[in-house]
Amino acid sequence: MSSQYSPGRSTSTSGTGSVERQARDLANAAQDKISDTVEQAQAIAQDQYDKLAASIRRNPLQAAGIAAGVGFVLALLARR
């Protein structure tokens, strides 16, 4: 019984290479898409951070008041 499946060996050499190549190509395309999406998300996050920092610089007292209010609410929730 030399035709039994062995995990280390391919039972068909003609179709397997094509399937493996297609799977590798799809995996690479997915990885590229994910990398692009992560880069876009990082750029958006950096832009929003810059806008927030500029807003805090323009209105420091308002920002401090908002931070104090949020801290107060979180403290109340944490006590429950």
Long-range contacts (C-beta under 8 A, 24 or more apart in sequence): none
